[in-house]
Amino acid sequence: MVLLNSEEVSCNDHQVDVVAAAGLQCSGDMLGDKQLVSQVILEGLEIEEPPADETEAAEKKAGISRLMAGYVQHLQHRSAYHLGYPLNFDYDFSPLAPFLNFSLNNAGDPFAKVNNSVHSRQFEVAVLNWFANFWDVQRDQFWGYITSGGTEGNLYGLLVGRELFPDGILYASNDSHYSVFKAAKMYRVKCIRIATTVSGEMNYADFKSKLQQNTNSPAIINANIGTTFKGAVDDIDQIISTLEKCGFQNRYYIHCDGALSGMMTPFMKQAPKVSFKRPIGSISVSGHKFLGCPMPCGVVITRLEHAEVLSTDIEYIASRDSTITGSRNGHAPIFLWYTLSKKGYKGLLKEVQICLGNARYLEVLLKQVGISASCNTLSNIVVFERPKDEKIVCRWQLACEGNLAHIVVMPNVTFEKLTVFVEELAEKRRDWYQDKGFNIPCLAVDIGNENCYCNLHAKKLRIPKM
């Protein structure tokens, strides 16, 4: 028996066909009248012992095959309507399928020798060297590893900061990823939240004010290289300048959370430079987001001297370990190496340009049909008026916060798919607001007057052209 929450269930009849193809039974009236069911129980996934009878065992095996095939169909369908979260589905890793026959564990320090030979450390180090060059740090001056994702990268970077400054205070903007505040709780570090501008970027005046109130304690800063919801990029140079003006010379540690945009901004000439040539402590990115990977993964890089604060010799693995998790996915390095080798800088640059261009197209298209929308200059994330009907949110798997929804324009999100979405949303929206007594919500406080198409602000705006 499996429970699927409402975000995992599409709001159309095809979902029922997929479930039937998987050989699963739905208890209750599942979407019979296209009403969203908050929780759907799927029967048929209880794990049972294989039958002793050969005929029954063969039937069970065939049933499992049908179920797997049906679930593949379900995933293919839902992937086609995936807009709200930063996942790149534009890849073909079928040539790497043979590696799935091996249990690859890159336990411990990727640069240290180990007794176990069934690993992919060679690929991991090659990927880390690529990122070291990407972020301007010499190979003999950095340490890093491939993580389970952006959260682990943040946990590692902020832990290094805490170890270097045990009495430090963590400063993070309100738009920071929730894992940053999770880290503060786990490490029992005092955390001060910094206000943000309408764009989601750190408010440096508020940052300065908070620093001046705590000059006796070192500062551990989480800098966002693309916030989770609006894609805002904090200015590293502005952060460093503010720290030094407030008297924090040599008493700060900056971790850069670049989960999605950390792979994109280096290809944008107008973006603030994220580089170890500046006095930052660590950078982390996700591997399954912009690059694309079938398993969640990421990369974290820090300065070699900083890594020593977490390094421990482990006799059991005949090696040392500085990582958060110890045992680590050995397949992810191979998949990341494969992607970077195939695409290279030119391929990644092209994908960044396509994503940014399609994001601008989506913003303009939404505004042309009278929907409030905004897209930061350095981002592929478009925020807009949250649909009134949760069926639309569910169907297109949109991420929502308060009055806003957003779409993350990834390499697999095409011009045509965005057009279909906006046409569908515009049609539904006309039905929602056909009652003239109902006002379109004002989003000026969320995305600025210039992007709000409510009754009050729309009169002052010019409809953009393509």
C-alpha positions as CSV (number, residue, x, y, z in Angstrom):
1,M,0.0,0.0,0.0
2,V,1.4,3.4,-1.0
3,L,0.2,6.9,0.0
4,L,0.6,9.5,-2.6
5,N,0.0,13.1,-1.5
6,S,-1.9,15.6,-3.6
7,E,1.2,17.0,-5.2
8,E,1.9,13.6,-6.7
9,V,-1.5,13.0,-8.3
10,S,-2.4,14.6,-11.6
11,C,-5.8,16.1,-12.0
12,N,-6.9,14.4,-15.2
13,D,-8.3,11.1,-16.5
14,H,-5.0,9.9,-17.8
15,Q,-3.8,9.4,-14.3
16,V,-6.4,6.7,-13.8
17,D,-5.2,5.0,-17.0
18,V,-1.7,5.0,-15.7
19,V,-2.7,3.5,-12.4
20,A,-4.7,0.8,-14.2
21,A,-1.7,0.1,-16.4
22,A,0.4,-0.4,-13.3
23,G,-1.9,-3.1,-12.0
24,L,-2.8,-1.1,-8.9
25,Q,-6.2,-0.6,-7.4
26,C,-7.4,2.8,-6.1
27,S,-9.5,2.8,-3.0
28,G,-12.3,5.4,-2.8
29,D,-13.7,7.5,-5.6
30,M,-10.4,8.5,-7.3
31,L,-10.9,11.7,-9.4
32,G,-14.2,10.3,-10.6
33,D,-15.5,13.9,-11.1
34,K,-12.1,15.3,-11.6
35,Q,-12.1,16.5,-8.0
36,L,-8.6,16.5,-6.4
37,V,-8.3,13.7,-3.9
38,S,-6.0,14.9,-1.0
39,Q,-4.8,11.3,-0.4
40,V,-5.0,8.3,-2.6
41,I,-4.3,4.8,-1.4
42,L,-2.9,2.5,-4.0
43,E,-3.4,-1.2,-3.3
44,G,-1.0,-3.8,-4.7
45,L,2.4,-2.6,-3.4
46,E,2.4,-4.6,-0.2
47,I,5.7,-6.7,-0.2
48,E,4.9,-10.4,0.1
49,E,6.9,-13.6,0.1
50,P,7.2,-15.2,-3.4
51,P,4.8,-18.1,-3.8
52,A,6.2,-21.6,-3.5
53,D,4.1,-22.8,-6.5
54,E,5.9,-22.3,-9.7
55,T,2.9,-21.2,-11.7
56,E,1.9,-18.7,-9.0
57,A,5.5,-17.5,-8.8
58,A,5.5,-17.0,-12.6
59,E,2.3,-15.0,-12.4
60,K,3.6,-12.9,-9.6
61,K,6.8,-12.2,-11.6
62,A,4.7,-11.1,-14.7
63,G,2.6,-8.9,-12.4
64,I,5.7,-7.2,-11.1
65,S,6.8,-6.5,-14.6
66,R,3.5,-5.0,-15.5
67,L,3.5,-2.9,-12.4
68,M,7.0,-1.6,-13.2
69,A,6.1,-0.8,-16.8
70,G,3.0,1.0,-15.7
71,Y,4.9,3.1,-13.2
72,V,7.4,4.0,-15.9
73,Q,4.5,5.2,-18.0
74,H,3.3,7.2,-15.0
75,L,6.7,8.9,-14.5
76,Q,6.9,9.7,-18.2
77,H,3.5,11.4,-18.1
78,R,4.2,13.4,-15.0
79,S,7.6,14.4,-16.2
80,A,6.0,16.0,-19.2
81,Y,4.0,18.3,-16.8
82,H,6.9,19.3,-14.5
83,L,7.5,23.0,-14.3
84,G,7.8,24.1,-10.7
85,Y,11.0,22.5,-9.5
86,P,14.7,22.7,-10.7
87,L,15.2,19.3,-12.3
88,N,16.8,18.8,-15.7
89,F,15.2,15.8,-17.5
90,D,17.1,16.4,-20.7
91,Y,19.6,13.6,-20.7
92,D,20.2,10.0,-21.8
93,F,22.3,7.9,-19.5
94,S,21.5,4.6,-21.0
95,P,25.2,4.0,-21.9
96,L,25.9,4.0,-18.2
97,A,23.4,1.3,-17.4
98,P,26.1,-1.4,-16.9
99,F,27.4,0.5,-13.9
100,L,24.2,-0.2,-12.0
101,N,25.3,-3.8,-11.7
102,F,28.0,-2.7,-9.2
103,S,27.6,-1.4,-5.6
104,L,29.8,1.7,-5.7
105,N,30.6,3.3,-2.4
106,N,33.0,6.3,-2.2
107,A,33.2,6.2,1.6
108,G,35.4,8.8,3.2
109,D,37.8,11.3,1.7
110,P,37.8,11.0,-2.1
111,F,41.5,12.0,-2.2
112,A,42.7,9.4,0.4
113,K,43.6,5.7,-0.3
114,V,41.2,3.0,0.9
115,N,41.2,-0.8,1.1
116,N,37.9,-1.1,-0.9
117,S,38.5,-1.1,-4.7
118,V,34.9,-1.0,-5.8
119,H,34.4,2.7,-6.0
120,S,34.6,5.6,-8.5
121,R,37.0,7.9,-6.7
122,Q,38.9,8.5,-10.0
123,F,35.8,10.0,-11.5
124,E,35.0,12.0,-8.4
125,V,38.4,13.6,-8.2
126,A,38.2,14.5,-11.9
127,V,34.8,16.2,-11.3
128,L,36.1,18.0,-8.3
129,N,39.1,19.3,-10.3
130,W,36.7,20.6,-13.0
131,F,34.8,22.5,-10.3
132,A,38.0,23.8,-8.8
133,N,38.9,25.3,-12.1
134,F,35.4,26.6,-12.5
135,W,35.6,28.5,-9.2
136,D,39.3,29.7,-9.5
137,V,41.1,27.6,-6.9
138,Q,44.4,25.8,-7.4
139,R,44.2,22.0,-7.2
140,D,46.7,21.9,-4.3
141,Q,44.6,24.5,-2.4
142,F,41.2,22.9,-2.3
143,W,39.3,20.0,-0.8
144,G,35.8,18.8,-1.6
145,Y,33.5,15.9,-2.3
146,I,30.4,14.8,-4.2
147,T,27.4,15.2,-1.8
148,S,23.9,13.8,-1.7
149,G,22.6,17.2,-2.8
150,G,22.4,20.9,-2.0
151,T,21.3,20.4,1.6
152,E,24.4,18.3,2.4
153,G,26.6,20.9,0.7
154,N,25.1,23.6,3.0
155,L,25.4,21.4,6.0
156,Y,29.1,20.8,5.3
157,G,30.0,24.4,4.4
158,L,28.2,25.9,7.5
159,L,29.7,23.2,9.7
160,V,33.2,24.2,8.6
161,G,32.3,27.8,9.4
162,R,31.0,26.8,12.9
163,E,34.2,24.8,13.6
164,L,36.4,27.7,12.6
165,F,34.4,30.1,14.6
166,P,32.7,28.2,17.5
167,D,31.3,31.4,18.9
168,G,30.2,32.8,15.6
169,I,26.7,33.9,14.6
170,L,25.1,32.7,11.4
171,Y,23.6,35.4,9.1
172,A,21.2,34.3,6.4
173,S,18.6,36.2,4.4
174,N,14.9,35.4,4.8
175,D,14.9,33.9,1.3
176,S,17.6,31.4,2.1
177,H,16.9,27.7,1.6
178,Y,15.3,26.0,4.5
179,S,18.4,23.7,4.9
180,V,20.4,26.7,6.1
181,F,18.1,27.2,9.1
182,K,18.1,23.4,9.6
183,A,21.9,23.6,9.9
184,A,21.6,26.4,12.5
185,K,19.3,24.2,14.6
186,M,21.4,21.1,14.2
187,Y,24.6,22.9,15.1
188,R,23.0,25.0,17.8
189,V,24.3,28.2,16.2
190,K,22.6,31.5,16.8
191,C,21.0,32.5,13.5
192,I,20.1,36.1,12.6
193,R,17.8,36.5,9.6
194,I,18.5,39.3,7.2
195,A,15.7,41.2,5.3
196,T,15.5,41.0,1.6
197,T,14.5,43.3,-1.2
198,V,11.5,42.7,-3.4
199,S,13.7,40.7,-5.8
200,G,14.8,38.4,-3.0
201,E,18.3,39.7,-2.8
202,M,19.9,40.4,0.6
203,N,19.2,43.8,2.1
204,Y,22.7,45.0,2.7
205,A,21.6,47.9,4.9
206,D,19.8,45.5,7.2
207,F,22.8,43.2,7.1
208,K,25.1,46.1,8.2
209,S,22.7,47.0,11.0
210,K,22.6,43.4,12.3
211,L,26.4,43.1,12.1
212,Q,26.9,46.4,14.1
213,Q,24.7,45.0,16.9
214,N,27.0,41.9,17.2
215,T,30.6,43.1,16.6
216,N,32.0,40.9,19.4
217,S,31.1,37.7,17.7
218,P,32.6,36.3,14.4
219,A,30.2,36.2,11.4
220,I,29.3,33.1,9.5
221,I,27.4,34.1,6.3
222,N,25.2,32.2,4.0
223,A,25.3,33.9,0.6
224,N,22.7,32.9,-1.9
225,I,23.8,32.4,-5.5
226,G,20.2,32.1,-6.6
227,T,17.5,32.0,-3.9
228,T,15.2,29.0,-4.0
229,F,12.0,30.8,-5.0
230,K,12.9,34.0,-6.9
231,G,16.4,33.1,-8.0
232,A,18.0,36.3,-6.5
233,V,21.8,36.4,-6.4
234,D,23.5,38.0,-3.4
235,D,26.5,40.3,-4.2
236,I,29.6,38.7,-2.7
237,D,31.6,41.9,-3.0
238,Q,28.9,43.9,-1.3
239,I,28.8,41.3,1.6
240,I,32.6,41.4,2.0
241,S,32.7,45.2,1.9
242,T,30.0,45.4,4.5
243,L,31.8,42.9,6.8
244,E,35.1,44.8,6.6
245,K,33.5,48.2,7.1
246,C,31.9,46.8,10.3
247,G,35.3,45.7,11.6
248,F,35.1,41.9,10.9
249,Q,38.4,41.6,9.1
250,N,39.6,37.9,9.4
251,R,36.6,37.2,11.6
252,Y,34.2,35.9,9.1
253,Y,33.4,32.8,7.0
254,I,31.3,32.9,3.8
255,H,29.5,29.9,2.5
256,C,27.9,30.3,-1.0
257,D,24.8,28.3,-1.6
258,G,24.6,27.9,-5.4
259,A,22.3,24.9,-5.6
260,L,20.9,25.8,-9.1
261,S,22.3,29.2,-10.2
262,G,25.8,28.4,-9.1
263,M,26.1,26.4,-12.3
264,M,24.7,29.2,-14.3
265,T,26.1,32.6,-13.1
266,P,29.7,31.9,-14.2
267,F,28.4,31.9,-17.8
268,M,26.7,35.4,-17.3
269,K,29.0,38.3,-17.9
270,Q,26.8,40.7,-15.8
271,A,26.7,38.3,-12.8
272,P,28.7,39.0,-9.6
273,K,31.8,36.8,-9.7
274,V,31.8,33.8,-7.4
275,S,35.4,32.8,-7.0
276,F,37.9,31.6,-4.5
277,K,40.0,34.6,-5.5
278,R,37.7,36.4,-3.1
279,P,37.8,35.6,0.6
280,I,35.0,33.0,0.6
281,G,35.2,29.7,2.5
282,S,33.1,27.3,0.5
283,I,30.7,26.8,-2.4
284,S,28.1,24.1,-3.0
285,V,25.9,23.2,-6.0
286,S,23.4,20.5,-6.8
287,G,24.3,18.0,-9.5
288,H,20.8,16.9,-10.4
289,K,19.4,20.4,-11.0
290,F,21.0,22.3,-13.9
291,L,23.4,19.5,-15.0
292,G,20.9,16.8,-14.7
293,C,21.3,13.4,-13.0
294,P,18.9,10.6,-12.2
295,M,20.0,10.5,-8.5
296,P,20.1,13.6,-6.2
297,C,23.7,14.7,-5.8
298,G,25.9,17.8,-5.5
299,V,29.4,19.2,-5.1
300,V,31.0,21.1,-2.3
301,I,34.4,22.8,-2.5
302,T,36.3,24.4,0.4
303,R,39.8,25.6,1.0
304,L,42.2,22.8,1.9
305,E,43.2,24.4,5.2
306,H,39.6,24.6,6.3
307,A,38.9,21.0,5.6
308,E,41.4,19.9,8.2
309,V,39.0,21.0,11.0
310,L,36.7,18.1,10.1
311,S,39.3,15.4,9.1
312,T,39.4,12.2,11.1
313,D,41.4,9.0,10.6
314,I,39.1,6.0,10.5
315,E,40.8,2.6,11.0
316,Y,37.8,0.5,9.7
317,I,38.1,1.9,6.2
318,A,41.8,2.4,6.4
319,S,41.4,6.0,5.4
320,R,40.3,9.4,6.7
321,D,36.9,11.1,6.5
322,S,35.9,14.7,6.4
323,T,32.5,14.2,4.9
324,I,29.0,14.5,6.5
325,T,27.7,11.1,5.5
326,G,30.7,8.8,5.3
327,S,29.3,6.3,2.8
328,R,28.5,8.1,-0.4
329,N,26.9,7.3,-3.8
330,G,29.6,6.1,-6.1
331,H,27.4,6.2,-9.2
332,A,26.8,10.0,-9.1
333,P,30.5,10.9,-9.9
334,I,30.4,8.8,-13.0
335,F,27.1,10.4,-14.2
336,L,28.4,13.9,-13.5
337,W,31.7,13.2,-15.2
338,Y,29.8,11.9,-18.2
339,T,27.7,15.0,-18.5
340,L,30.5,17.5,-18.0
341,S,32.7,15.6,-20.6
342,K,29.9,15.5,-23.2
343,K,28.7,19.1,-22.8
344,G,31.9,21.0,-21.8
345,Y,31.9,24.8,-21.3
346,K,30.4,25.5,-24.7
347,G,27.5,23.2,-24.2
348,L,26.7,24.5,-20.7
349,L,26.9,28.1,-22.0
350,K,24.4,27.3,-24.7
351,E,22.0,25.7,-22.2
352,V,22.2,28.7,-19.9
353,Q,21.4,31.1,-22.8
354,I,18.4,29.0,-23.8
355,C,17.0,28.8,-20.3
356,L,17.4,32.6,-19.7
357,G,15.8,33.3,-23.1
358,N,12.9,31.0,-22.5
359,A,12.4,32.5,-19.0
360,R,12.1,36.0,-20.5
361,Y,9.6,34.7,-23.0
362,L,7.5,33.2,-20.3
363,E,7.5,36.4,-18.3
364,V,6.4,38.5,-21.3
365,L,3.8,35.9,-22.3
366,L,2.2,36.0,-18.8
367,K,2.1,39.7,-18.8
368,Q,0.5,39.9,-22.3
369,V,-2.5,37.9,-20.9
370,G,-2.7,40.2,-17.9
371,I,-0.9,38.0,-15.3
372,S,1.4,39.6,-12.8
373,A,4.9,38.1,-13.3
374,S,8.6,38.8,-12.6
375,C,11.9,37.3,-13.5
376,N,15.2,38.4,-12.0
377,T,17.9,39.4,-14.6
378,L,20.3,36.6,-13.5
379,S,17.6,33.9,-13.1
380,N,15.7,31.3,-15.0
381,I,12.9,31.4,-12.4
382,V,9.7,33.2,-13.2
383,V,7.3,34.1,-10.3
384,F,3.7,34.9,-11.0
385,E,0.2,35.1,-9.6
386,R,-0.7,31.9,-7.8
387,P,-3.5,30.1,-9.7
388,K,-6.8,30.1,-7.8
389,D,-7.4,26.5,-8.7
390,E,-5.1,23.9,-7.1
391,K,-5.8,21.6,-10.0
392,I,-3.6,23.7,-12.2
393,V,-0.9,23.8,-9.5
394,C,-1.1,20.0,-9.2
395,R,-1.3,19.3,-13.0
396,W,1.8,21.4,-13.7
397,Q,3.5,20.6,-10.4
398,L,4.0,24.3,-9.6
399,A,5.9,25.4,-6.4
400,C,4.0,28.0,-4.4
401,E,4.6,30.4,-1.6
402,G,1.8,32.7,-0.3
403,N,0.3,34.6,-3.3
404,L,3.0,33.5,-5.7
405,A,3.8,30.5,-7.8
406,H,6.9,29.9,-9.8
407,I,8.2,28.0,-12.8
408,V,11.9,27.0,-13.1
409,V,12.8,27.1,-16.8
410,M,15.2,24.2,-17.2
411,P,16.9,22.9,-20.3
412,N,14.1,20.4,-20.9
413,V,11.4,23.1,-20.5
414,T,10.7,24.1,-24.1
415,F,9.2,27.2,-25.7
416,E,6.3,25.1,-26.9
417,K,5.6,23.7,-23.4
418,L,5.5,27.2,-21.9
419,T,3.1,28.4,-24.5
420,V,0.7,25.5,-23.8
421,F,0.9,26.3,-20.1
422,V,0.2,30.0,-20.4
423,E,-2.7,29.3,-22.9
424,E,-4.3,26.9,-20.4
425,L,-3.8,29.2,-17.4
426,A,-5.2,32.2,-19.3
427,E,-8.3,30.2,-20.3
428,K,-8.9,29.0,-16.7
429,R,-8.2,32.4,-15.3
430,R,-10.9,34.0,-17.4
431,D,-13.4,31.6,-15.7
432,W,-12.1,32.5,-12.3
433,Y,-12.4,36.2,-12.7
434,Q,-15.5,36.4,-14.8
435,D,-17.2,37.8,-11.8
436,K,-16.4,41.5,-12.1
437,G,-16.9,42.0,-8.4
438,F,-13.8,39.9,-7.7
439,N,-10.5,41.8,-7.9
440,I,-7.3,40.4,-9.3
441,P,-4.9,40.1,-6.4
442,C,-2.3,42.9,-5.9
443,L,1.3,41.5,-5.9
444,A,3.1,44.8,-5.8
445,V,4.6,44.0,-2.3
446,D,5.8,40.6,-3.6
447,I,7.2,41.5,-7.1
448,G,7.1,45.3,-7.4
449,N,4.6,47.8,-8.8
450,E,6.2,47.5,-12.3
451,N,5.3,43.8,-12.4
452,C,1.8,43.8,-10.8
453,Y,-1.2,43.6,-13.2
454,C,-3.9,44.1,-10.5
455,N,-6.7,46.5,-11.2
456,L,-4.8,49.4,-9.5
457,H,-1.4,49.0,-11.1
458,A,-2.3,47.6,-14.5
459,K,-3.6,51.0,-15.7
460,K,-0.1,52.4,-15.3
461,L,1.7,49.6,-17.1
462,R,2.5,49.1,-20.7
463,I,2.0,45.5,-22.0
464,P,5.4,44.2,-23.1
465,K,6.1,43.0,-26.6
466,M,8.0,39.9,-27.7
